[in-house]
Amino acid sequence: MDLRNEINQLHANICNGLADPNRILILYALAEKPTNVSNLANNLGIPQPTISRHLKVLRERHMVTAERDGKAVIYQLADRRIIEALDLMRNVMSDSLENQANLVNNFNE
């Protein structure tokens, strides 16, 4: 596999990691502070097995890291730029929705 294909595959893997709303919620929660699975489940109102499954996907894509602290495992963002990318995408979506609303308003006038 040449470098370009490898980079495209890595890009696709990261995008796949972001393809679930629960994983995005987890990433934003971890951006606030590193924490364990139980705290994430309680704070997000998502069952613990679901959180664990999503964390596994995020770890495989190197988007979060895990560090043992006694019996607990503490998860944290691997790179703060993940949140910057998510925020940038939200800004693009917001602008797109605003443009669509303007089109509808102009059409109705």
N, C-alpha and C positions, 0 to 999 in steps of 0.2 A: 504494500500500500504506500503510495507516495505521500509526502507531507501534506499536500493540499487536502487529499481525501481523509487523512487522519485528523486534521484540524476540523474539517466539516463534520466528521463523526463525533468528535468531542463536543462541538457546538450543538449538535443534535441531542447528545446525551444530556447536556445542561438544560436545553429547552424542554426535554422530556421530564426532567426533574421539576420543572416549573409548571408542568401541565395539569397539576391538580390543585384546586383551591385550598385544600387542607395543607398541602405542603407550603403554599405561599403564606398561609396564616402562621405556620410553624416558623418559617424563616423570619417573619416580622416579629414574632414573639422572642425569638433568640437574638434578634437585633437589639431588643431592649435589655436583655440580660441572659447570660448562660444559665441553664437550668436542667432539671432531670425530667424523665418521661412523666412521672406522676404530676409534677407541677404543670407541665404543658397540658396534660389531659384535663386537669382541674380548671386551669385558666381559660382554655379554649372550648371546654365543653365537648370534647371529642373523646371517645373511649380510648383507654390506654393501649389496647392492642392495635388500634388504628394508628395512633401516634407512633408506636414502635415500628409498624410497617412502613410508614412514610419516612421516618428517620433513617431506616435502612436504605431506602432509595436515595435520600439526600446524602448519606455517607458514601454510598457507592459512587456518587457523582462528585464527590469531594466538595460538597457545598456546606457541610457541617462536619465538625470533628467531635469525637467523644473521648472523654478522659475519666478514668475511674477515680472516685473520691470515696474511699471506704467501700461500702456496699452499693453506693449510688454511682450512676454514670451521668456525668454532666456533659450536656451538649452545648455547642456554641457555633456561631457562624465561622466558616473557614476563611471568608473574605468579605469584608464590609461592602465591597463593590457589587455584590449580589443585590443588596438592598438598593443601591444607587440605580442598578439596571431595572429593578422592579419599579422604582419610583419613576424612572424615565418612561417606561412602558405605560404606566398609569397616566402620565401627562399626555402622551400620544393619544391614548384612549379618550381622555377628557376632551382634548381638542377636537377629536373626531366626532364625539357626541355633540359638542357645541356646534360644530359645522352642520351636522345633520339637523339639529334643532333650528338653526337659522334657515336652512333650506325649507323646512316645513313651515316655519313662520312666514317666509317670503312667498311660498306657494299659496298659503291661506289668505294672504292680503289682497 
